[in-house]
Amino acid sequence: MTSSQSRQAKASRLGTFVDLFAGCGGLSLGLLSAGWRGLFAVESDAIAFETLKHNLVEGHEHCPFRFDWPAWLEKAPIEIRHFINTHGKDLPKIRGEVDLLAGGPPCQGFSLAGQRKQNDPRNALFKHYVDLVKALQPSFVLLENVKGISVAFSNGAKSKKLRGRPGQPFSEKIKARLQDAGYLVFTKLVHGTDVGVPQFRPRYIMLAIRNDLLKRHVAFDPFRDFDARRKSFLKAKGLPEDHPVTVKQAISDLAIRGKKLIDCVDSSGFKQIEYTQPLSDYQRFLHGALNGTAPNSLRLAKHGEVVTDRFKTILATCRKGVSLSDADRKRLGLKKHCVVPLHPDKPSHTLTTLPDDFLHYSEPRILTVREYARLQSFPDWYDFKGKYTTGGSRRVRECPRYTQAGNAVPPLLAEFLGRITAEIASELGLTF
C-alpha cells in the first residue's frame, strides 16, 4: 500500500474496536474493511492467532489493513481470563478509547448441530466478555453467534413437575448481563446469503448500545431498513441484490478439471492446482488485485481408490445440496452422520470444522481450505497459517486451517454489521 493510500485509509477510519475470541480474524477483517480502527484482538489458540498475526498484525504486501497494537500487550495468543488477570491494570488506561467491543465467543456449546450441553465450560466465556464491557464501557457491543444460542436448553429435569419445561436461552442471560451493565440490547437473526456470503449460515446478532447514547432517541431500532441497507451494501460490492451467490460462482475457478497439478507450495507430499484466473464476479471481487497470483491453502486431499469411488457414487446417485438420507448412508455403508454433496447452483450449507462433511459438487473429493475460505467470503489475499488438519484428542485443543475457516465470522457479514454500526454512530451524533 502506498503512503497516499495509507493516509486515505486512515482518514476514512471510524472509531476503535477490540475483537475478543478473534479466531483467525474474520470479524476483525470485516470491521477493518468497514473503516473501523482495530486496537488489538484476544485469541487463545496459537495456530489461529498465527493466521491473524500474519495478516492483520504484522501485515504483508497484499494486506491493506493492520491493527494499531498497544505497546503494553504482547503480540501473542492469550486466553481471555488470563488477559483480564494479567492486564486488568492496563484497561482503565484505554477506557474511552474503545468505541466498539466485538466478538464471537466459541459456539460449540450452543450449536444445534452439536450436543448442546448447558454446562459446557465454553458457555461461561461470555461472563468474561461482559467483565470487559464493564471495564471499558464502549459505546457499542457487537456479539455474533450461532442461532442455537437463542434456543432454550432442555433442563433435563427428572421431576414430573419440571419435565418438558425448557431452560432459559443463553442469549437471554447475556442480554440481562449487558442490561445490568448499562446497555440497551437489540437482536436479529441474519443469514450469510443476505449479505453476499454464498452460504446458508444463520447467525444470531446482538448489538448493545450504551444507555446514555439513546436518551434522546425513543423507540430506536438499529436494524430498521435492514433490506434497503443490505441491498445498498451488495450494490457497492458489485454482488447480486436479488439472489444469493452460489457454490459454483464461489469456487469454480478452484476446480481440478482443466488445471495442471503442481506440488503443494506449503505441504510436502501433496498436490494443488496451478491457479489461472477468476471466472465469476464473486471470484473477481475476492481475488482483487492479485492479478492471477495463486491464493494460499490450495492443498488437495489424498483420497484412496475406495474413498474416491464412494464419492463418485454419491455424486452420481444422491441428492445434492442436502445431507445424505439414512437410506443412502445405509446403502453406501456410511456411519458418518453428516455428508453433504454441495449443489453447484445453490449456496453452501453452514460450513463445519470437519472437511469430510462436504463434497465438491462435481469432483469426487472434499473441499480445499481455500474453497472453505471462498464460501466464507475471505479475500484471496488472506493467508491461512499452521497445519491443515488435526485429529484425535488434539481436535479440542488445536485450530488447524479447516477449523479456522469453518469457525470464522464471514468477513462480508462482519463488514456489513460494521457499516450499520457506523451509520448508527452517525445518527447518534458520535464523532471519533
Secondary structure, 3 states (H helix, E strand, C coil): CCHHHHHHHHHCCCCEEEEECCCCCHHHHHHHHCCCEEEEEECCCHHHHHHHHHHHHCCCCCCCCCCCCCCCCCCCCCCHHHHHHHHCCCHHHHCCCCCEEEECCCCCCCCCCCCCCCCCHHHHHHHHHHHHHHHHCCCEEEEEEEHHHHCCCECCCCCCCCCCCECCCHHHHHHHHHHHCCEEEEEEEEEHHHHCCCECCEEEEEEEEEHHHHCCCCCCCCCCCHHHHHHHHHHHHCCCCCCCCCHHHHHHHHCCCCCCEEECCCCCCCEEECCCCCCCHHHHHHHHHHCCCCCCCCCCCCCCHHHHHHHHHHHHHCCCCCCCCHHHHHHHCCCCCCCEECCCCCCECCCCCCHHHEECCCCCCECCHHHHHHHCCCCCCCCCCCCCCCCHHHHHCCCCHHHHHHHCCCHHHHHHHHHHHHHHHHHCCCCC
